[in-house]
């Protein structure tokens, strides 16, 4: 009975041991460094500001207004001209 217990103990000891060799102190692996991935932040592109529209107001003796508009963008000139006609009224000078 005693021999059976010793045999089972040795068998369990052999089976429980891993078959991997123990790491030698010379081949000690450095702890793994986590990988760091840097992502560039998304750059939001804003629409450029519309070109400046220069406005020269004129008022005659009869309290009528006129204006001269200048800009590099014709669409902006038309938009500003419409706003002035609605807000101030009068005829722009050409």
Buried (B, 14 or more C-beta within 10 A) or exposed (E): EEEEEEEEEEEEEEEEEEEEEEEEEEEEEEEEEEEEEEEEEEEEEEEEEEEEBEBEEEEEEEEEBBBEBEBEEEEBBEEBBEEBEEEBEBEBEE
